[in-house]
Amino acid sequence: MFPKVLNQKFNSINVKVRRIGGGFGGKETQSFLFAAISSIAAKKLNRPVKLRIDRDDDMIMTGKRHQFKFDYEFGVFSEMEK
């Protein structure tokens, strides 16, 4: 996606990612917006750039966690009641 933003070939761009996240999937495809922003900045500045996104903004832009509500009950038994 982002090579098209720069009007370049896909094999002409090298992106290094330190870590991509946990085991819940989808993070490798959700990061194209950040890659596009970084690549535009790098081309404009003619140097490598590092982009750090605040966690709240990251969740807004890439999160797929839908709100949910749940009810639960639990109990505790004393040693005498076992």
Biopython code that builds the backbone (N, CA, C, O; Angstrom):
import numpy as np
from Bio.PDB.StructureBuilder import StructureBuilder

atoms = [
    (1, "MET", "N", (0.817, -1.199, 0.000)),
    (1, "MET", "CA", (0.000, 0.000, 0.000)),
    (1, "MET", "C", (0.862, 1.264, 0.000)),
    (1, "MET", "O", (0.675, 2.142, -0.842)),
    (2, "PHE", "N", (1.797, 1.356, 0.934)),
    (2, "PHE", "CA", (2.558, 2.606, 1.030)),
    (2, "PHE", "C", (3.532, 2.853, -0.112)),
    (2, "PHE", "O", (3.842, 4.017, -0.369)),
    (3, "PRO", "N", (4.046, 1.825, -0.832)),
    (3, "PRO", "CA", (4.837, 2.173, -2.023)),
    (3, "PRO", "C", (4.017, 2.948, -3.050)),
    (3, "PRO", "O", (4.558, 3.780, -3.778)),
    (4, "LYS", "N", (2.728, 2.682, -3.111)),
    (4, "LYS", "CA", (1.873, 3.443, -4.024)),
    (4, "LYS", "C", (1.757, 4.888, -3.571)),
    (4, "LYS", "O", (1.662, 5.794, -4.399)),
    (5, "VAL", "N", (1.765, 5.110, -2.255)),
    (5, "VAL", "CA", (1.724, 6.475, -1.722)),
    (5, "VAL", "C", (2.930, 7.260, -2.207)),
    (5, "VAL", "O", (2.832, 8.452, -2.501)),
    (6, "LEU", "N", (4.084, 6.572, -2.288)),
    (6, "LEU", "CA", (5.330, 7.220, -2.708)),
    (6, "LEU", "C", (5.574, 7.115, -4.210)),
    (6, "LEU", "O", (6.541, 7.672, -4.729)),
    (7, "ASN", "N", (4.702, 6.405, -4.897)),
    (7, "ASN", "CA", (4.863, 6.183, -6.332)),
    (7, "ASN", "C", (6.185, 5.469, -6.623)),
    (7, "ASN", "O", (6.942, 5.864, -7.510)),
    (8, "GLN", "N", (6.442, 4.404, -5.851)),
    (8, "GLN", "CA", (7.659, 3.622, -6.015)),
    (8, "GLN", "C", (7.312, 2.144, -6.103)),
    (8, "GLN", "O", (6.190, 1.737, -5.803)),
    (9, "LYS", "N", (8.301, 1.338, -6.523)),
    (9, "LYS", "CA", (8.112, -0.105, -6.586)),
    (9, "LYS", "C", (8.174, -0.695, -5.178)),
    (9, "LYS", "O", (8.856, -0.167, -4.300)),
    (10, "PHE", "N", (7.457, -1.791, -4.981)),
    (10, "PHE", "CA", (7.410, -2.433, -3.672)),
    (10, "PHE", "C", (8.788, -2.885, -3.190)),
    (10, "PHE", "O", (9.077, -2.816, -1.996)),
    (11, "ASN", "N", (9.636, -3.345, -4.104)),
    (11, "ASN", "CA", (10.949, -3.843, -3.701)),
    (11, "ASN", "C", (11.980, -2.742, -3.483)),
    (11, "ASN", "O", (13.141, -3.040, -3.205)),
    (12, "SER", "N", (11.587, -1.489, -3.601)),
    (12, "SER", "CA", (12.538, -0.390, -3.400)),
    (12, "SER", "C", (12.458, 0.201, -1.991)),
    (12, "SER", "O", (13.173, 1.153, -1.677)),
    (13, "ILE", "N", (11.601, -0.353, -1.151)),
    (13, "ILE", "CA", (11.390, 0.195, 0.193)),
    (13, "ILE", "C", (11.693, -0.873, 1.226)),
    (13, "ILE", "O", (11.291, -2.027, 1.076)),
    (14, "ASN", "N", (12.407, -0.484, 2.279)),
    (14, "ASN", "CA", (12.757, -1.385, 3.367)),
    (14, "ASN", "C", (12.185, -0.823, 4.664)),
    (14, "ASN", "O", (12.534, 0.283, 5.076)),
    (15, "VAL", "N", (11.314, -1.583, 5.297)),
    (15, "VAL", "CA", (10.705, -1.166, 6.562)),
    (15, "VAL", "C", (11.193, -2.103, 7.653)),
    (15, "VAL", "O", (11.111, -3.322, 7.509)),
    (16, "LYS", "N", (11.696, -1.544, 8.735)),
    (16, "LYS", "CA", (12.139, -2.346, 9.875)),
    (16, "LYS", "C", (11.171, -2.116, 11.028)),
    (16, "LYS", "O", (10.919, -0.982, 11.434)),
    (17, "VAL", "N", (10.637, -3.212, 11.543)),
    (17, "VAL", "CA", (9.685, -3.154, 12.647)),
    (17, "VAL", "C", (10.285, -3.893, 13.828)),
    (17, "VAL", "O", (10.685, -5.051, 13.710)),
    (18, "ARG", "N", (10.346, -3.220, 14.962)),
    (18, "ARG", "CA", (10.969, -3.828, 16.130)),
    (18, "ARG", "C", (10.129, -4.972, 16.684)),
    (18, "ARG", "O", (10.637, -6.073, 16.898)),
    (19, "ARG", "N", (8.862, -4.718, 16.913)),
    (19, "ARG", "CA", (7.964, -5.774, 17.364)),
    (19, "ARG", "C", (6.582, -5.504, 16.805)),
    (19, "ARG", "O", (6.198, -4.358, 16.571)),
    (20, "ILE", "N", (5.851, -6.568, 16.597)),
    (20, "ILE", "CA", (4.567, -6.417, 15.916)),
    (20, "ILE", "C", (3.386, -6.726, 16.821)),
    (20, "ILE", "O", (2.247, -6.454, 16.441)),
    (21, "GLY", "N", (3.610, -7.273, 17.984)),
    (21, "GLY", "CA", (2.507, -7.467, 18.919)),
    (21, "GLY", "C", (2.301, -8.911, 19.312)),
    (21, "GLY", "O", (3.096, -9.791, 18.980)),
    (22, "GLY", "N", (1.227, -9.129, 20.020)),
    (22, "GLY", "CA", (0.916, -10.433, 20.588)),
    (22, "GLY", "C", (0.326, -11.412, 19.599)),
    (22, "GLY", "O", (0.426, -11.233, 18.385)),
    (23, "GLY", "N", (-0.283, -12.438, 20.130)),
    (23, "GLY", "CA", (-0.776, -13.531, 19.317)),
    (23, "GLY", "C", (-2.228, -13.420, 18.903)),
    (23, "GLY", "O", (-2.855, -14.439, 18.615)),
    (24, "PHE", "N", (-2.781, -12.235, 18.864)),
    (24, "PHE", "CA", (-4.186, -12.096, 18.525)),
    (24, "PHE", "C", (-4.410, -11.835, 17.040)),
    (24, "PHE", "O", (-5.555, -11.691, 16.612)),
    (25, "GLY", "N", (-3.360, -11.771, 16.257)),
    (25, "GLY", "CA", (-3.468, -11.687, 14.801)),
    (25, "GLY", "C", (-3.808, -10.310, 14.263)),
    (25, "GLY", "O", (-4.222, -9.418, 15.003)),
    (26, "GLY", "N", (-3.626, -10.158, 12.966)),
    (26, "GLY", "CA", (-4.051, -8.956, 12.265)),
    (26, "GLY", "C", (-3.114, -7.771, 12.311)),
    (26, "GLY", "O", (-3.325, -6.805, 11.577)),
    (27, "LYS", "N", (-2.097, -7.803, 13.135)),
    (27, "LYS", "CA", (-1.252, -6.624, 13.291)),
    (27, "LYS", "C", (-0.364, -6.361, 12.077)),
    (27, "LYS", "O", (0.018, -5.220, 11.814)),
    (28, "GLU", "N", (-0.044, -7.407, 11.351)),
    (28, "GLU", "CA", (0.808, -7.193, 10.179)),
    (28, "GLU", "C", (0.056, -6.507, 9.051)),
    (28, "GLU", "O", (0.685, -5.901, 8.183)),
    (29, "THR", "N", (-1.259, -6.583, 9.037)),
    (29, "THR", "CA", (-2.027, -5.926, 7.981)),
    (29, "THR", "C", (-2.615, -4.597, 8.422)),
    (29, "THR", "O", (-3.045, -3.806, 7.582)),
    (30, "GLN", "N", (-2.643, -4.337, 9.713)),
    (30, "GLN", "CA", (-3.237, -3.101, 10.216)),
    (30, "GLN", "C", (-2.249, -1.945, 10.262)),
    (30, "GLN", "O", (-2.647, -0.802, 10.486)),
    (31, "SER", "N", (-0.998, -2.217, 10.058)),
    (31, "SER", "CA", (0.032, -1.191, 10.239)),
    (31, "SER", "C", (0.324, -0.383, 8.978)),
    (31, "SER", "O", (1.230, 0.450, 8.987)),
    (32, "PHE", "N", (-0.416, -0.605, 7.900)),
    (32, "PHE", "CA", (-0.098, 0.081, 6.643)),
    (32, "PHE", "C", (-0.210, 1.591, 6.776)),
    (32, "PHE", "O", (0.534, 2.321, 6.121)),
    (33, "LEU", "N", (-1.123, 2.077, 7.610)),
    (33, "LEU", "CA", (-1.268, 3.520, 7.785)),
    (33, "LEU", "C", (-0.006, 4.111, 8.409)),
    (33, "LEU", "O", (0.478, 5.154, 7.971)),
    (34, "PHE", "N", (0.520, 3.446, 9.428)),
    (34, "PHE", "CA", (1.754, 3.917, 10.061)),
    (34, "PHE", "C", (2.926, 3.839, 9.091)),
    (34, "PHE", "O", (3.774, 4.731, 9.068)),
    (35, "ALA", "N", (2.978, 2.786, 8.297)),
    (35, "ALA", "CA", (4.045, 2.645, 7.304)),
    (35, "ALA", "C", (3.954, 3.747, 6.257)),
    (35, "ALA", "O", (4.975, 4.282, 5.826)),
    (36, "ALA", "N", (2.743, 4.086, 5.850)),
    (36, "ALA", "CA", (2.567, 5.158, 4.862)),
    (36, "ALA", "C", (2.998, 6.500, 5.433)),
    (36, "ALA", "O", (3.685, 7.269, 4.760)),
    (37, "ILE", "N", (2.602, 6.788, 6.667)),
    (37, "ILE", "CA", (2.997, 8.045, 7.321)),
    (37, "ILE", "C", (4.513, 8.127, 7.431)),
    (37, "ILE", "O", (5.109, 9.155, 7.111)),
    (38, "SER", "N", (5.136, 7.040, 7.886)),
    (38, "SER", "CA", (6.596, 7.015, 8.041)),
    (38, "SER", "C", (7.306, 7.172, 6.709)),
    (38, "SER", "O", (8.302, 7.888, 6.612)),
    (39, "SER", "N", (6.800, 6.508, 5.687)),
    (39, "SER", "CA", (7.474, 6.577, 4.386)),
    (39, "SER", "C", (7.368, 7.962, 3.766)),
    (39, "SER", "O", (8.311, 8.426, 3.125)),
    (40, "ILE", "N", (6.239, 8.625, 3.947)),
    (40, "ILE", "CA", (6.104, 9.998, 3.441)),
    (40, "ILE", "C", (7.081, 10.919, 4.161)),
    (40, "ILE", "O", (7.739, 11.747, 3.531)),
    (41, "ALA", "N", (7.176, 10.775, 5.491)),
    (41, "ALA", "CA", (8.106, 11.605, 6.264)),
    (41, "ALA", "C", (9.554, 11.332, 5.861)),
    (41, "ALA", "O", (10.341, 12.266, 5.706)),
    (42, "ALA", "N", (9.908, 10.055, 5.690)),
    (42, "ALA", "CA", (11.279, 9.702, 5.304)),
    (42, "ALA", "C", (11.635, 10.268, 3.933)),
    (42, "ALA", "O", (12.747, 10.751, 3.723)),
    (43, "LYS", "N", (10.697, 10.206, 3.014)),
    (43, "LYS", "CA", (10.968, 10.747, 1.680)),
    (43, "LYS", "C", (11.095, 12.267, 1.729)),
    (43, "LYS", "O", (11.978, 12.841, 1.092)),
    (44, "LYS", "N", (10.221, 12.909, 2.478)),
    (44, "LYS", "CA", (10.247, 14.372, 2.585)),
    (44, "LYS", "C", (11.547, 14.854, 3.238)),
    (44, "LYS", "O", (12.139, 15.841, 2.801)),
    (45, "LEU", "N", (11.986, 14.143, 4.296)),
    (45, "LEU", "CA", (13.195, 14.537, 5.027)),
    (45, "LEU", "C", (14.468, 13.963, 4.417)),
    (45, "LEU", "O", (15.573, 14.387, 4.754)),
    (46, "ASN", "N", (14.305, 12.994, 3.515)),
    (46, "ASN", "CA", (15.436, 12.311, 2.888)),
    (46, "ASN", "C", (16.341, 11.647, 3.927)),
    (46, "ASN", "O", (17.567, 11.714, 3.838)),
    (47, "ARG", "N", (15.714, 11.011, 4.904)),
    (47, "ARG", "CA", (16.448, 10.281, 5.938)),
    (47, "ARG", "C", (15.502, 9.306, 6.630)),
    (47, "ARG", "O", (14.284, 9.456, 6.528)),
    (48, "PRO", "N", (16.037, 8.317, 7.329)),
    (48, "PRO", "CA", (15.170, 7.377, 8.055)),
    (48, "PRO", "C", (14.401, 8.098, 9.165)),
    (48, "PRO", "O", (14.881, 9.079, 9.734)),
    (49, "VAL", "N", (13.233, 7.607, 9.453)),
    (49, "VAL", "CA", (12.422, 8.180, 10.531)),
    (49, "VAL", "C", (11.951, 7.064, 11.458)),
    (49, "VAL", "O", (11.871, 5.898, 11.073)),
    (50, "LYS", "N", (11.645, 7.458, 12.684)),
    (50, "LYS", "CA", (11.063, 6.538, 13.652)),
    (50, "LYS", "C", (9.720, 7.112, 14.063)),
    (50, "LYS", "O", (9.621, 8.283, 14.429)),
    (51, "LEU", "N", (8.701, 6.297, 14.003)),
    (51, "LEU", "CA", (7.356, 6.734, 14.351)),
    (51, "LEU", "C", (6.913, 5.976, 15.595)),
    (51, "LEU", "O", (6.867, 4.746, 15.601)),
    (52, "ARG", "N", (6.591, 6.713, 16.637)),
    (52, "ARG", "CA", (6.079, 6.109, 17.868)),
    (52, "ARG", "C", (4.669, 6.623, 18.095)),
    (52, "ARG", "O", (4.441, 7.830, 18.188)),
    (53, "ILE", "N", (3.744, 5.711, 18.183)),
    (53, "ILE", "CA", (2.340, 6.059, 18.332)),
    (53, "ILE", "C", (1.914, 5.822, 19.778)),
    (53, "ILE", "O", (2.222, 4.785, 20.365)),
    (54, "ASP", "N", (1.207, 6.790, 20.341)),
    (54, "ASP", "CA", (0.626, 6.642, 21.669)),
    (54, "ASP", "C", (-0.310, 5.430, 21.665)),
    (54, "ASP", "O", (-1.003, 5.186, 20.677)),
    (55, "ARG", "N", (-0.334, 4.685, 22.744)),
    (55, "ARG", "CA", (-1.125, 3.450, 22.800)),
    (55, "ARG", "C", (-2.614, 3.701, 22.542)),
    (55, "ARG", "O", (-3.262, 2.911, 21.855)),
    (56, "ASP", "N", (-3.154, 4.777, 23.079)),
    (56, "ASP", "CA", (-4.571, 5.083, 22.852)),
    (56, "ASP", "C", (-4.844, 5.344, 21.371)),
    (56, "ASP", "O", (-5.827, 4.846, 20.822)),
    (57, "ASP", "N", (-3.977, 6.121, 20.729)),
    (57, "ASP", "CA", (-4.143, 6.387, 19.296)),
    (57, "ASP", "C", (-3.973, 5.110, 18.475)),
    (57, "ASP", "O", (-4.687, 4.888, 17.496)),
    (58, "ASP", "N", (-3.023, 4.280, 18.886)),
    (58, "ASP", "CA", (-2.800, 3.012, 18.200)),
    (58, "ASP", "C", (-4.056, 2.146, 18.249)),
    (58, "ASP", "O", (-4.443, 1.556, 17.240)),
    (59, "MET", "N", (-4.687, 2.067, 19.404)),
    (59, "MET", "CA", (-5.898, 1.257, 19.529)),
    (59, "MET", "C", (-7.048, 1.830, 18.708)),
    (59, "MET", "O", (-7.842, 1.080, 18.140)),
    (60, "ILE", "N", (-7.137, 3.152, 18.646)),
    (60, "ILE", "CA", (-8.184, 3.778, 17.837)),
    (60, "ILE", "C", (-7.971, 3.465, 16.359)),
    (60, "ILE", "O", (-8.927, 3.187, 15.634)),
    (61, "MET", "N", (-6.713, 3.510, 15.913)),
    (61, "MET", "CA", (-6.418, 3.336, 14.495)),
    (61, "MET", "C", (-6.354, 1.871, 14.062)),
    (61, "MET", "O", (-6.707, 1.548, 12.928)),
    (62, "THR", "N", (-5.910, 0.987, 14.948)),
    (62, "THR", "CA", (-5.702, -0.403, 14.528)),
    (62, "THR", "C", (-6.508, -1.415, 15.317)),
    (62, "THR", "O", (-6.612, -2.570, 14.903)),
    (63, "GLY", "N", (-7.072, -1.021, 16.423)),
    (63, "GLY", "CA", (-7.767, -1.976, 17.286)),
    (63, "GLY", "C", (-9.037, -2.524, 16.670)),
    (63, "GLY", "O", (-9.779, -1.806, 16.000)),
    (64, "LYS", "N", (-9.276, -3.784, 16.898)),
    (64, "LYS", "CA", (-10.503, -4.424, 16.419)),
    (64, "LYS", "C", (-11.280, -5.001, 17.592)),
    (64, "LYS", "O", (-12.133, -5.870, 17.413)),
    (65, "ARG", "N", (-10.990, -4.531, 18.759)),
    (65, "ARG", "CA", (-11.667, -5.044, 19.941)),
    (65, "ARG", "C", (-12.982, -4.312, 20.115)),
    (65, "ARG", "O", (-13.002, -3.102, 20.340)),
    (66, "HIS", "N", (-14.065, -5.035, 20.013)),
    (66, "HIS", "CA", (-15.373, -4.434, 20.178)),
    (66, "HIS", "C", (-15.751, -4.445, 21.651)),
    (66, "HIS", "O", (-15.346, -5.332, 22.402)),
    (67, "GLN", "N", (-16.524, -3.462, 22.048)),
    (67, "GLN", "CA", (-16.969, -3.403, 23.430)),
    (67, "GLN", "C", (-17.835, -4.612, 23.739)),
    (67, "GLN", "O", (-18.530, -5.139, 22.871)),
    (68, "PHE", "N", (-17.779, -5.033, 24.974)),
    (68, "PHE", "CA", (-18.638, -6.132, 25.392)),
    (68, "PHE", "C", (-18.980, -5.951, 26.859)),
    (68, "PHE", "O", (-18.279, -5.263, 27.602)),
    (69, "LYS", "N", (-20.061, -6.578, 27.253)),
    (69, "LYS", "CA", (-20.499, -6.545, 28.638)),
    (69, "LYS", "C", (-20.701, -7.982, 29.073)),
    (69, "LYS", "O", (-21.232, -8.795, 28.316)),
    (70, "PHE", "N", (-20.287, -8.295, 30.271)),
    (70, "PHE", "CA", (-20.524, -9.634, 30.781)),
    (70, "PHE", "C", (-20.860, -9.550, 32.260)),
    (70, "PHE", "O", (-20.427, -8.633, 32.959)),
    (71, "ASP", "N", (-21.632, -10.511, 32.722)),
    (71, "ASP", "CA", (-21.985, -10.646, 34.133)),
    (71, "ASP", "C", (-21.422, -11.970, 34.618)),
    (71, "ASP", "O", (-21.433, -12.960, 33.887)),
    (72, "TYR", "N", (-20.939, -11.989, 35.828)),
    (72, "TYR", "CA", (-20.433, -13.235, 36.380)),
    (72, "TYR", "C", (-20.666, -13.250, 37.882)),
    (72, "TYR", "O", (-20.820, -12.206, 38.516)),
    (73, "GLU", "N", (-20.689, -14.435, 38.428)),
    (73, "GLU", "CA", (-20.826, -14.633, 39.867)),
    (73, "GLU", "C", (-19.723, -15.571, 40.307)),
    (73, "GLU", "O", (-19.277, -16.429, 39.546)),
    (74, "PHE", "N", (-19.293, -15.402, 41.527)),
    (74, "PHE", "CA", (-18.318, -16.330, 42.070)),
    (74, "PHE", "C", (-18.548, -16.447, 43.567)),
    (74, "PHE", "O", (-19.184, -15.589, 44.180)),
    (75, "GLY", "N", (-18.039, -17.487, 44.129)),
    (75, "GLY", "CA", (-18.183, -17.711, 45.563)),
    (75, "GLY", "C", (-16.882, -18.207, 46.150)),
    (75, "GLY", "O", (-16.011, -18.708, 45.440)),
    (76, "VAL", "N", (-16.763, -18.064, 47.439)),
    (76, "VAL", "CA", (-15.567, -18.499, 48.153)),
    (76, "VAL", "C", (-16.016, -19.381, 49.310)),
    (76, "VAL", "O", (-16.913, -19.019, 50.070)),
    (77, "PHE", "N", (-15.385, -20.532, 49.431)),
    (77, "PHE", "CA", (-15.700, -21.444, 50.525)),
    (77, "PHE", "C", (-14.614, -21.355, 51.581)),
    (77, "PHE", "O", (-13.431, -21.245, 51.262)),
    (78, "SER", "N", (-15.017, -21.402, 52.818)),
    (78, "SER", "CA", (-14.019, -21.455, 53.892)),
    (78, "SER", "C", (-13.488, -22.878, 53.975)),
    (78, "SER", "O", (-14.077, -23.790, 53.395)),
    (79, "GLU", "N", (-12.410, -23.078, 54.672)),
    (79, "GLU", "CA", (-11.817, -24.404, 54.831)),
    (79, "GLU", "C", (-12.806, -25.365, 55.493)),
    (79, "GLU", "O", (-12.790, -26.559, 55.195)),
    (80, "MET", "N", (-13.659, -24.870, 56.378)),
    (80, "MET", "CA", (-14.614, -25.716, 57.097)),
    (80, "MET", "C", (-15.720, -26.227, 56.176)),
    (80, "MET", "O", (-16.269, -27.299, 56.427)),
    (81, "GLU", "N", (-16.059, -25.497, 55.124)),
    (81, "GLU", "CA", (-17.182, -25.862, 54.270)),
    (81, "GLU", "C", (-16.799, -26.827, 53.156)),
    (81, "GLU", "O", (-17.683, -27.343, 52.472)),
    (82, "LYS", "N", (-15.523, -27.084, 52.955)),
    (82, "LYS", "CA", (-15.093, -27.969, 51.866)),
    (82, "LYS", "C", (-15.478, -29.331, 52.207)),
    (82, "LYS", "O", (-15.220, -30.256, 51.438)),
]
sb = StructureBuilder()
sb.init_structure("model")
sb.init_model(0)
sb.init_chain("A")
sb.init_seg("    ")
for serial, (resi, resn, name, xyz) in enumerate(atoms, 1):
    if name == "N":
        sb.init_residue(resn, " ", resi, " ")
    sb.init_atom(name, np.array(xyz, "f"), 0.0, 1.0, " ", f" {name:<3s}", serial, name[0])
structure = sb.get_structure()
